[in-house]
Amino acid sequence: MSQAIAAGGATTATLGQVKRTTAKSREQKGQWWRFLLIAVITFFVITPILAVFLLSVQPGQNSTATGLTLENFARIFAAGDVFTWLGNSLTVALATVLVAVAVAAPAGYVLSRLRNRLVSGYSLVLFVVQSLPVVTAAIPLFLTFTVLGLVDNLAGVAIVYIGSTMSVAIWMMAAYFDSIPISLEEAAWMDGASVFGGFRRIVLRNSLPGILSTAIFSFLLAWNDYLIALLFLQSPQNLTLPVGLETFFQQNAADWGSVMAVAVVMMLPPVVIFAVLNKYFSVGGIGGSLAGR
């Protein structure tokens, strides 16, 4: 009898092990299919970028080089305009990031922590502004900036970028502040910190991922914009890279190597920013702050 029971237990254990093995193999198979799907999507997304890069290192017109070469980059930088366009784009984009984050952080904090009619109305206004495309305000802004002397001026373009970025930036900061428990601030208030002190010492210190996400969004909006820059900027020395690239293409339509070299220069700053700041996207510090509470 005992031998039969032991045999039955061994059989049950064996069946359980087989089931676990089968479930594990199915899970691994599912992961393999997901990996394959991601690889295929990534391939189609990266293919245009690789094509641009490969064209940029191909010999250009009247070139004696063979194989891959960097002479297209040397040619465009020797002209000098690319450096000017690059500096203008960086200036406008960084100004947009600094102002957008500086304003969106306290505004998002108010939106996250206060619940009353005034804040609800403020949220509704932000939602309405966010839903309107920038192009609807382009002509009125152009007429206003003409009077103020801000047409063909990088400051005027930066103002438009900041205004178009602000509503989304505030929503992004408010959404991240919602994930930070208010109990952390209450503990700081009990220790004598003011509301602003709690915001600066507790909320902002735990909001680096949210701040970086908002900053990157603001940077990309200002960096990639073409319509506003085309409308407000006229002088060659004031052009940003998107408009400069279009101008360069019109002048060198047959020289694809040089055109693609300028395109690579335009793509590099966002890639570098993502590569450098990617390691800072972590929210582990918030959970650790709540240990023992």
N, C-alpha and C positions, 0 to 999 in steps of 0.2 A: 504493500500500500504506500509506504513512504517512498519507495522507488518510483512509483507511478506519479506521486505528487511532485517529486523532484524533477521527473521527466517533463511533466506538464509545465512546471515553472521554467525549466530550461527552454522549452518550446516557446512559451510566452515571451521570454527575454529575447530569443532569437527573432521572433516576429517584430518585436518592438525595435530591435536594432535594424532590421530590414526596412521598416517603415521610416525610421530616421534617416537611413542612408538614401532611400528613394526621395524623401522630401528634400534632403540636402542636394541631391543631384538635380532635382527639378529647379531648386533655387539657383544653383550655379548655371543651369541652362538659361533661365530667365535673365540672369545678370549678363550672360554672354550675348543674348539678343539685344538687350538694352545697350550694351557697349558697342555692338555693331551698328545699331541705329544712330547713336551719338556720333560714331566715327564717320558715317555716311553724311550726316547733316553738317558736321564740321568740315568735311572735304568740300562740299558745295559752297559753304560760306567762305572758306579760305581761298578757293580757286581764283576768284577775281583779284584778291590781294597778291597772290603769288604771280599772277599774270602781269600786274602792274610792276612788281619788283623785277621780274625777268626782263620786261621791256626796257626798264630803266638802265639795265646793265648791258644792253645790246649796243653794238657800235652804231653811232649816229650817221647822219649824212656827211659825205666827204671824209669819212674816217678811215684811217689805215689800220686800225686795230682789228684783231681777230679774236673771236671768243668773247667771254665776259669782260667788261671793262667798266671803270668808274669815270671815264672821261665826260660822260653826260653831266654828272654832278659837278665836276670841275668847271664845265662850260657855264652852267646856270649860276654858280656862285661867282664866277668871274664877272658876269654881267652886273651884279650888284643889286638888282631889283629884288631878288628872292630874299636877301638879307633884310631889306626894308620891309617887305611884306610879312616876313616871319616876325620881325620885331613889333610891327603894328598889331598883328594877331595876338601875340603873347601879351602885349600891353593891355589890349581891350579885354582879353579873356581873364587875365589875372585881376584886373580891376573889377570885373563882373563877379568873380569868385569872392573877393574880399568883402565887397559891399553886400552881396547877397547873403553870405554866411553871417556877417556881423548883424544884419537886420533880421534875418530869418530865425536865428537862434532865440533871441528874447521874444520875438513875436510868436514863434512856435511854442515856447514855454507857456505863454499866456493862453494860447489856444488849447494846450493840453491840460492845464491845471485849473483854469477857471471855467465854471459852468453857469452862465447867466444869459439874459436876453441880449446884452450888448455883445458878448463874445459870440453868441449864436448868429447875430446879424453880421458880425465881422467874418465869420466862417462862410456865410452865404455869399457875401461880397467877393471873397476870395474864390469861391467856387464859380461864380459868374465870370469873374475876370479870367480865371484859368480856362474856361470853356471858349473864350473868344480868341480867334486866331489873330496873330500880330498884324497880319496884312490889312485887317479892317481899320487899324489905327495908323497905318503907314502914311497915308496922304495927309490927314490932319496934323500928324507929328512933323511931317516935312514942312508944311506951311508954318507951323509954330516955330520950328527950329530955324527956318529961314529968317524970321524976324529976330530971333535970339542970336543969330550968327553961329549956330551949331551945325549947319550943313557943311559937308566936306571937312568934318572935324571928328577926330577919334573920340573925343569926349561925348559928342552927341550920340554916336553909335553905342558907346558904353552905357549911356543912360537908357537907351531903348532896350539893350540886352538885360540890364538890371531890372527894368520894369517888367519885361516879359518873363523873367526867371523867378521873380519874387514870390508869386502866388504858389507855384509848385514847390519852391524851396521851403516856404513856411509850412506847407502841408507835410513835406518830408520830415522836417525837424519835429513837428508836432507828433507825427506817428512814431518816431523813435523815442521821444520823451514819454509817450504813453507806456512804453515797455520798461521804464525805470520806476520802480516802486516808490511811492511817495513817503513810505516809512523811512527811507534813507534821509530824506530832507527833514522829516519830523525829528529824527534823532539829532540832526545838526541844529535845528531850532532849539531843542531842549538844552543843547550845550551852549546856547547863547548866540548862534549865528543868525543873521538877518535873512530875509527872504532872498535878497540879492546874493548874500554870502552863500546860502545853501545852493542857489542856482549855479554860482560860479565854482564852488568847491566840490559839490556833489554831482549835480546834473551834467555840467559840461565835461567834467573829468571822466564820466562814464558814457559820454556820447561821441567818442571819437569815430566809431563806424558811421553813425548818422551824419556827423559833420563832414566826413570824407565823401559819403555818398552825395550829399547836397553840393559839395564843392565840385565833384566830378561832373554832376549833372549841369551845373552852371557853366563849368569850363567847356564842356562839349557843345552846349547850346551856342555860346559865343564863338567858339572855335570853328564850328561847321556852318554857321549862318552865311548865306549868300544873298538873299533877297534884300535885307535891310542894308547890308554893306553896299550892295549895288545901287540902291536908291539914294543913300546919304553920302557916299564917298565918290569923289570925282577926280581929284588930282592923283596922278600915278604914285606920288610919294606917300599918299595916305591910304592906299588900298590895303586890304587884308589879304591873306593867302587865298581864300576861295575865289575872290574877284580877280586877284592877281593871276591865279592859275588859268582862269577863263581868258584873261587878256593875253597871257603868254601862249595859250593854245591858238588864239586867233592869229598871232604873229608867227607861230612855228607849227602850223597845222600838219606839215609834211614830216616834221622831225619828231616822231613819236618817242624816241629815246629821251630827249630833253624834256618833253611834256610829262612823261611818266616819272622822270627824276624829280620834277617839282611836286608831283602827286605823292611821291614817297616822302619828301620833306614835310608835306602837310600831314601825313599819317603818323610820322614818328613821335611827336609830342604826346598825343593821347596814349600810344602804346607804352611809352616810357613811364608816363604817370601811372598807368594801371600796373605795370611791372614793379614799380617802386612802392606804391601804396597798398598793394594787395595784401601784404603780410599784416597790415594794421586792422584789417576787417575781422574783428573778434569781439564777441560780447561776453566772454567768459568772466570778465571782472565783475559784472553786475550780479551774477549768480553767487560768486564768492563773497560779495559784500553782505549777502543775506544770511550767511552761515551763523547758526546759533540763535536766529530770531524766530 
